[in-house]
Amino acid sequence: MTSPNLKWWQSGIIYQIYPRSFQDSSGDGVGDLRGITSRLDYLSSLGIQAIWLSPIFPSPMKDFGYDVADYKNVDPLFGNLADFDELVQQAHARGLKVMLDFVPNHSSNEHPWFVEARSSRDNPKRDWYMWRDPAPDGGVPNNWKSFFGGDAWTFDETTGQYYLHQFVSEQPELNWANPEVREEMADTVRFWMRRGVDGFRVDVIWLLAKDPEYRDEPRNPEWRPEHPLHNSLEHIYTQDLPITHEYIRELRSALDEFDDRMMVGEIYLPIERLLPYAGTPDAPECHLPFNFHLILTPWNAADVRKLVDEYDAAVTRSGSWPNWVLGNHDQHRFATRVGRAQYRVAQTLLLTLRGTPTVYYGDEIGMEDGHIPPDRIVDPAALNQPEVAATAGRDPERTPMQWDATPYGGFMKSAADEQVEPWLPLAENFTAVNVAAQETDPASDLNYFRALTKLRGESAALVQGSYRSLNAGEGALMQSGPGSLTGGSYQNVQAGSGVFAFLRESEGERVLVVLNFGTDDVQLSLPELDGAALLLSSMGDGSAETLRGNEAQLWRVG
């Protein structure tokens, strides 16, 4: 269902593709644009509205494309601009929007801008980056830390100053206080929109501004040595500075020069600081400030309900549009986090909450984290921080898409040079968990995903309806015993908190969603179920009297 009152980015589902891992058409072990184009019919079959591509720009790949050396081209590893134009054309022909990952906070140290900037202190590009003299003792200018471990400063021998980088040292930070930088970034999004790009996911958008006085950040009293070093500080001078909103409004104005475009901002902040990044009707910012809280919330019904209630109420007050995420290229896969038993419960939650869901490639077939042997680790977040590599490393969620049970999982054909392997090893379960096996199985995770997206697309209540949770504590739902989880990361489900139920309603259509976060069967006692029609059960069939352990149900109610 497409509501005339909603934009495509409100009514549809966004599907994130990590290009290196989706489909390799050339046999070099790395996914590419032609590979994505070859899979557009599959993507269209999922019931999604848009595909978002992680960075495809020319890059030395020190952080796999998030170190950009040219903002207006395609890295040969992925193809060329003609390949990109063909992808956009073919996607649009199928009714799919195309979004790009835009990385404006930092460039590669091989970008011509930085090569110029470091050539001398009086070069015109010098102020495009952030430079400081050494401290009196010759050390780093302040105590700012990198997300990937160590100090956020690297000394440049040529000019005798340090430059700032909040990620790897090959990613110098651009100086957004310089209006020339801001105009260049705006011109970049114009370049891609002229080629038909419909939207952008903007990388680390809440980090664009930094304290002009470069003051030391205070220590975080809750930090422990087993945590990443970056967490040892409270980032009051490098994150969420008030002027950031002014920068985003400028960027938004460039998008608004074109029809029906959008941007979603990557932001890890509490809800009350997240929602202002949507701006106001008179001063709009991000169409969608990414809401990652579902990823970060303990997986039990009580905590998830509390989050959803608070977020939905806050979004309603702000007049912005909600969105939900369960996985991405920086977070371990949700099938691994919540456990196989809870996988469909989580999938159902994501696709039935009010707002725009973003799906990560492979989550529709239940892909789990892959095992990465030590000699195959490539992620700088893990390589630079071996003491926290198990939690900080992002390779496990980036393993190749599992298309079939052939030796390379259908991700790549056998190469002429048989020494070539996929850039990351496939997850060990790829011979059983893959698209080909699930296509022909009506009860598969893939076909359950399609059933959910079909229901969502046909339901005004699920696309645009209101949200209201039901209070199990008042007898609407009676649980037969304490809930529990198996295989998940969290084991703190409390008695009576194993069920989360909510209503979606629009113009008289009402859909009841009931999710059992526990393993025990639950006796349902809901007046709304009298005469209700079962729309979907995660277990194939369902009863109005009993919600089985780890079951999700959708009902059309009167």
C-alpha positions in Angstrom: 0.0 0.0 0.0 1.3 3.4 -1.0 -0.3 6.2 0.9 -0.6 9.5 -0.9 0.2 11.1 2.4 3.6 9.4 2.8 6.9 9.7 1.0 8.6 6.6 -0.3 11.1 6.7 2.6 8.2 6.6 5.1 6.1 3.9 3.5 8.8 1.5 2.3 11.6 -0.7 3.6 15.2 0.2 3.1 17.6 -2.7 2.4 21.3 -2.1 3.1 23.8 -3.8 0.7 27.5 -4.1 1.7 28.8 -4.1 -1.9 32.0 -6.0 -1.2 29.9 -8.9 0.1 26.8 -9.1 -2.0 27.7 -10.5 -5.4 31.0 -10.8 -7.2 30.6 -10.8 -11.0 34.3 -10.7 -11.9 35.8 -13.5 -9.9 38.2 -11.4 -7.9 36.7 -12.2 -4.6 35.0 -8.8 -4.0 31.4 -7.9 -4.8 30.7 -5.2 -7.4 28.0 -3.1 -9.0 27.4 -5.5 -11.9 26.8 -8.2 -9.3 24.2 -6.1 -7.5 22.5 -5.3 -10.8 22.3 -9.1 -11.6 20.4 -9.6 -8.3 17.8 -6.8 -8.7 15.0 -9.3 -9.5 15.7 -11.0 -6.2 15.8 -7.7 -4.4 12.5 -6.7 -6.0 10.9 -10.0 -4.8 11.6 -9.0 -1.2 9.0 -6.3 -1.1 11.5 -3.6 -0.3 11.4 0.0 -1.5 15.1 1.1 -1.6 18.6 -0.3 -1.7 21.3 1.5 0.2 24.9 0.9 -0.9 27.8 1.1 1.5 30.6 3.2 0.0 31.6 2.6 -3.6 33.9 5.6 -4.1 37.6 5.3 -5.0 39.5 4.5 -1.9 42.8 2.9 -0.6 40.4 0.7 1.4 42.1 1.3 4.8 38.6 1.3 6.2 36.9 -0.4 3.2 35.6 2.6 1.4 35.0 4.9 4.4 38.3 6.5 3.5 37.3 8.3 0.3 39.9 9.5 -2.2 37.4 10.8 -4.8 33.8 11.7 -3.9 32.6 11.8 -7.5 33.7 8.5 -9.0 33.5 4.7 -8.5 36.4 2.6 -7.3 37.5 0.2 -10.1 37.1 -2.6 -7.6 33.3 -2.1 -7.9 33.2 -1.0 -11.6 32.8 2.4 -13.1 30.3 5.2 -13.4 28.7 3.5 -16.4 28.1 0.4 -14.3 26.6 2.6 -11.6 24.3 4.4 -14.1 23.1 1.0 -15.3 22.4 -0.1 -11.8 20.3 3.0 -11.1 18.4 2.6 -14.4 17.6 -1.0 -13.8 16.7 -0.4 -10.2 14.3 2.4 -11.1 12.8 0.2 -13.8 11.8 -2.2 -11.0 10.4 0.6 -8.8 13.4 0.5 -6.5 15.1 3.6 -5.1 18.9 3.9 -4.8 20.7 5.4 -1.8 24.4 6.0 -1.4 26.6 6.0 1.7 28.0 9.6 2.0 31.1 10.1 4.1 31.6 13.8 4.7 33.3 13.8 8.1 36.7 12.6 6.8 38.5 11.7 3.6 41.4 9.4 2.8 44.9 10.8 3.3 45.4 10.0 -0.4 42.6 12.4 -1.5 44.1 15.3 -3.5 42.8 17.8 -1.0 44.8 16.3 1.8 47.9 15.8 -0.4 47.8 19.5 -1.0 46.9 20.4 2.6 50.0 18.6 4.0 52.3 20.0 1.4 52.8 23.3 3.4 51.2 25.3 6.1 50.1 28.1 3.7 48.6 25.8 1.0 45.0 26.9 0.2 43.7 23.5 1.2 45.4 23.6 4.6 42.3 24.8 6.4 40.2 22.0 4.8 41.5 19.8 7.5 42.1 20.1 11.3 45.7 20.8 12.3 47.3 21.6 15.7 50.7 22.3 17.0 52.3 19.8 19.4 51.7 20.1 23.1 54.5 21.9 25.0 56.1 18.5 25.7 56.0 17.7 22.0 53.2 15.2 22.3 49.6 15.1 21.0 47.6 18.4 21.2 44.9 17.0 23.5 43.5 13.8 24.9 41.0 13.0 22.1 40.9 9.3 21.2 40.2 7.4 18.0 37.2 5.0 17.7 39.7 2.4 16.5 42.1 2.7 19.4 44.9 5.1 20.4 45.1 8.9 20.1 43.1 10.8 17.5 46.2 12.6 16.3 49.0 11.8 13.8 52.2 13.9 13.5 53.0 15.2 10.0 56.8 15.5 9.6 56.5 17.8 6.6 54.7 20.7 8.3 55.5 19.9 12.0 51.8 19.7 13.1 49.4 17.0 14.1 46.2 16.3 12.1 43.0 15.0 13.6 41.5 11.6 12.8 38.8 9.9 14.9 39.2 6.7 13.0 42.3 5.2 11.3 45.2 7.6 10.8 44.6 7.4 7.0 41.2 9.2 7.6 42.0 12.8 8.3 39.0 14.9 9.5 37.6 17.5 7.2 37.1 21.0 8.8 33.4 21.7 8.5 33.9 25.1 10.0 35.3 26.1 6.6 32.5 27.1 4.3 34.4 25.9 1.3 34.3 22.4 2.7 30.6 22.6 3.3 29.9 23.8 -0.2 32.1 21.0 -1.7 30.1 18.5 0.3 26.8 20.0 -0.9 28.1 19.9 -4.5 29.0 16.2 -4.0 25.4 15.2 -3.2 24.2 17.3 -6.2 26.5 15.4 -8.4 25.1 12.0 -7.4 21.4 13.2 -7.4 21.9 14.4 -11.0 22.8 10.7 -11.8 19.5 9.6 -10.3 20.5 8.9 -6.7 17.4 9.1 -4.5 18.9 9.4 -1.1 21.9 9.2 1.2 22.9 7.6 4.4 25.3 10.1 5.9 28.2 8.6 7.9 28.8 9.7 11.5 26.8 12.9 10.9 26.8 13.8 14.6 30.6 14.1 14.6 30.9 16.9 12.0 31.6 19.7 14.4 34.5 19.8 16.9 35.3 22.2 19.8 37.2 25.2 18.2 39.3 25.4 21.4 40.3 21.7 21.2 39.8 21.3 24.9 40.5 17.9 26.7 37.5 15.8 27.1 36.5 14.6 30.6 37.2 11.1 31.8 34.3 8.6 31.8 34.0 7.3 35.3 32.2 4.2 34.1 35.0 3.1 31.7 36.7 -0.2 32.5 40.0 -1.6 30.9 38.0 -4.3 29.1 36.1 -1.6 27.2 37.4 0.2 24.0 39.8 3.1 24.8 37.5 5.5 23.0 34.9 4.9 25.7 37.3 6.2 28.4 36.2 9.8 27.7 33.0 11.7 27.7 32.8 13.1 24.2 31.5 16.6 24.8 33.9 18.3 22.4 33.8 15.9 19.5 30.2 14.8 19.3 26.7 16.5 19.0 27.9 20.1 19.2 25.1 22.6 18.6 26.6 24.0 15.4 26.3 20.5 13.9 22.6 21.2 13.3 23.5 24.3 11.3 25.8 22.3 9.0 23.1 19.6 8.5 20.5 22.2 7.6 22.9 23.5 4.9 23.3 20.0 3.5 19.6 19.4 3.6 19.0 22.6 1.5 21.1 21.0 -1.3 18.9 17.9 -1.2 15.8 20.0 -1.3 16.9 21.5 -4.7 15.8 18.1 -6.1 12.5 16.4 -6.0 11.7 13.6 -3.6 15.2 13.0 -2.2 16.1 12.1 1.4 18.9 11.6 3.8 19.3 9.4 6.9 21.9 10.3 9.4 24.1 7.8 11.3 23.7 9.0 15.0 24.4 7.1 18.2 22.7 9.3 20.8 20.0 9.0 23.5 16.5 9.6 22.2 16.2 13.1 23.5 19.4 14.1 21.7 18.7 12.0 18.6 15.3 13.4 17.5 16.5 17.1 17.2 18.5 15.9 14.2 15.2 15.7 12.3 15.0 19.5 12.6 11.7 21.4 12.4 9.3 22.1 9.5 10.9 25.5 9.1 14.5 24.2 9.5 14.6 20.6 8.4 17.6 18.4 8.9 17.7 14.6 8.4 14.6 13.0 7.1 15.4 10.0 9.3 17.9 10.2 12.2 18.9 6.6 12.5 17.4 4.9 15.6 19.8 2.2 16.7 18.2 1.7 20.2 16.6 -1.6 19.3 20.1 -3.0 18.7 21.3 -1.7 22.0 18.4 -2.7 24.2 18.4 -6.0 26.2 16.3 -8.6 24.4 13.3 -9.1 26.6 9.7 -8.0 26.3 9.7 -5.5 29.1 12.8 -3.5 28.0 11.8 -3.6 24.3 8.3 -2.4 25.1 9.6 0.4 27.3 11.9 1.5 24.5 9.2 1.4 21.8 6.7 3.3 24.0 9.2 6.0 24.8 10.5 6.4 21.3 7.1 6.4 19.7 5.8 9.0 22.1 8.9 11.2 21.6 8.6 11.0 17.8 5.0 11.9 18.0 5.7 14.9 20.2 8.5 16.1 17.8 6.4 15.6 14.7 9.1 13.6 13.0 8.9 10.1 11.4 10.1 7.0 13.3 12.5 4.4 12.0 13.9 1.1 13.3 17.1 -0.9 12.7 18.1 -4.4 14.0 21.4 -4.8 12.1 24.0 -3.2 9.9 27.7 -3.5 8.8 28.9 -2.3 12.3 26.8 -4.5 14.5 26.8 -8.3 15.0 23.9 -9.9 13.1 20.7 -10.0 15.1 20.1 -13.7 14.5 23.3 -14.2 16.4 22.5 -11.6 19.1 19.0 -12.8 20.0 19.5 -16.5 19.1 17.9 -18.7 16.4 14.7 -19.3 18.5 14.0 -15.6 18.7 15.0 -14.8 15.1 11.4 -14.6 13.7 10.1 -12.7 16.7 12.8 -10.1 16.1 12.1 -10.0 12.3 8.4 -9.6 13.0 9.0 -6.7 15.4 11.2 -4.8 13.0 8.7 -5.1 10.1 5.5 -4.2 12.1 6.6 -1.3 14.3 5.4 2.2 13.3 8.0 3.8 11.0 10.6 2.9 8.4 12.5 -0.3 8.9 16.1 -0.8 7.5 17.1 -4.4 6.8 20.7 -5.6 6.4 21.5 -7.9 3.5 21.1 -11.6 4.4 19.0 -11.0 7.5 16.0 -12.0 5.4 17.4 -15.6 5.3 18.6 -15.6 8.9 22.4 -15.1 8.2 24.5 -15.3 11.4 27.9 -14.0 12.2 30.6 -15.8 10.4 33.7 -17.2 12.1 36.8 -15.2 11.1 40.1 -17.0 11.7 42.8 -14.7 13.1 44.8 -14.7 9.8 41.7 -13.6 7.9 40.8 -10.6 10.1 40.8 -7.4 8.0 38.7 -4.9 10.0 40.9 -2.1 11.4 38.6 -1.8 14.5 39.7 -5.4 15.4 43.3 -5.2 14.1 44.1 -2.0 16.0 42.4 -3.2 19.2 43.2 -6.9 19.7 42.2 -6.7 23.4 38.5 -6.0 22.4 38.5 -7.6 18.9 35.8 -10.0 19.8 33.3 -7.2 20.4 34.7 -4.4 18.4 35.5 -6.4 15.2 33.0 -6.0 12.4 34.2 -8.7 10.0 31.7 -11.4 11.3 28.7 -9.4 10.1 30.2 -8.6 6.7 30.7 -12.1 5.4 29.5 -12.9 1.8 25.9 -13.3 0.9 24.8 -16.9 1.0 23.1 -17.6 -2.4 23.5 -21.3 -2.7 25.4 -24.4 -1.5 28.2 -24.3 -4.1 31.8 -23.9 -2.9 31.7 -20.1 -2.9 28.0 -19.9 -1.8 27.1 -18.4 -5.1 28.8 -15.2 -4.1 31.5 -15.7 -6.8 32.2 -18.1 -9.6 35.4 -20.1 -9.6 38.2 -17.8 -10.6 40.7 -18.4 -13.3 43.3 -18.1 -10.6 42.1 -20.8 -8.2 44.0 -19.1 -5.4 41.4 -16.3 -5.3 38.9 -16.6 -2.4 36.2 -14.3 -1.2 37.6 -11.3 0.6 36.1 -12.8 3.8 35.3 -16.4 4.4 31.7 -17.5 4.2 29.8 -18.3 7.3 30.1 -22.0 8.1 26.4 -22.7 7.7 26.1 -21.4 4.2 25.4 -24.8 2.7 22.2 -25.0 4.7 21.3 -21.3 5.1 21.1 -19.9 1.6 18.6 -18.3 -0.8 18.4 -21.3 -3.2 17.5 -23.7 -0.4 14.9 -21.3 1.0 13.3 -20.3 -2.2 11.6 -23.7 -2.6 10.6 -24.1 1.0 7.3 -22.4 1.8 8.2 -22.5 5.6 11.7 -20.9 5.2 12.9 -17.7 6.8 13.1 -16.1 3.4 9.4 -16.8 2.6 8.4 -15.7 6.1 10.2 -12.4 5.4 8.3 -12.1 2.1 5.0 -12.8 3.8 5.7 -10.1 6.4 6.6 -7.5 3.8 3.6 -8.4 1.7 1.3 -8.0 4.7 2.9 -4.7 5.5 2.7 -3.4 2.0 -1.1 -4.2 1.8 -2.0 -2.9 5.3 -2.7 0.8 5.9 -2.5 0.0 9.6 1.1 -1.4 9.3 2.3 1.3 6.9 0.9 4.4 8.4 -1.2 3.4 11.4 -0.9 4.5 15.0 0.9 2.4 17.6 -0.4 1.4 21.1 1.1 -1.2 23.3 -1.1 -3.5 25.5 -0.5 -3.7 29.2 0.0 -7.3 30.1 0.1 -6.4 33.8 -3.6 -5.5 33.7 -4.8 -8.9 32.5 -4.9 -8.3 28.8 -2.4 -11.1 28.5 -1.8 -13.8 31.1 1.5 -15.6 31.0 1.6 -19.2 32.2 5.1 -19.0 33.6 8.4 -17.0 33.6 9.8 -16.1 30.2 13.3 -17.0 29.2 15.6 -16.9 26.3 17.8 -19.5 24.7 20.9 -18.7 22.8 20.6 -14.9 23.1 23.0 -12.4 24.5 20.7 -11.4 27.4 19.3 -13.7 30.1 17.4 -11.1 32.2 13.8 -11.8 31.2 11.6 -11.4 34.2 8.5 -13.3 35.2 5.5 -11.8 33.6 7.5 -9.9 31.0 7.8 -12.4 28.2 5.1 -11.1 25.9 5.0 -7.8 24.0 1.7 -7.0 22.3 0.7 -3.9 20.4 -2.0 -2.5 18.1 -1.5 -0.7 14.8 -4.6 1.1 13.6 -5.5 3.3 10.6 -9.0 4.3 9.4 -10.8 1.4 11.1 -8.2 -1.2 10.2 -6.6 -2.8 13.2 -3.7 -5.2 13.3 -2.7 -6.9 16.6 1.0 -8.0 16.9 1.8 -10.5 19.7 5.4 -11.5 20.3 6.5 -14.1 22.8 10.0 -13.4 24.0 10.0 -16.5 26.2 10.0 -20.2 25.8 6.8 -21.0 27.7 3.4 -21.1 26.0 1.1 -18.2 26.9 -2.6 -18.3 27.4 -4.1 -15.3 25.6 -7.0 -13.4 27.1 -7.7 -10.6 24.7 -11.2 -9.3 24.0 -9.9 -8.1 20.6 -9.3 -11.7 19.5 -13.1 -12.5 19.5 -13.8 -13.0 15.8 -10.3 -12.0 14.8 -8.6 -13.4 11.8 -5.1 -14.8 11.9 -2.9 -13.0 9.3 0.4 -14.7 10.0 2.2 -16.9 12.6 5.9 -17.4 12.7 5.2 -21.1 13.2 2.9 -21.5 10.2 -0.4 -21.8 12.1 -1.7 -20.2 15.3 -4.4 -20.2 17.9 -6.3 -17.3 19.5 -6.0 -19.1 22.8 -2.3 -20.0 23.0 0.8 -18.1 22.0 3.6 -20.7 21.8 7.1 -20.1 23.1 9.2 -18.0 20.7 6.1 -17.4 18.5 5.0 -14.2 16.7 1.4 -13.7 15.6 -0.4 -11.0 13.5 -4.2 -10.7 13.8 -6.7 -8.6 12.0 -9.1 -7.5 14.7 -12.5 -5.9 14.7 
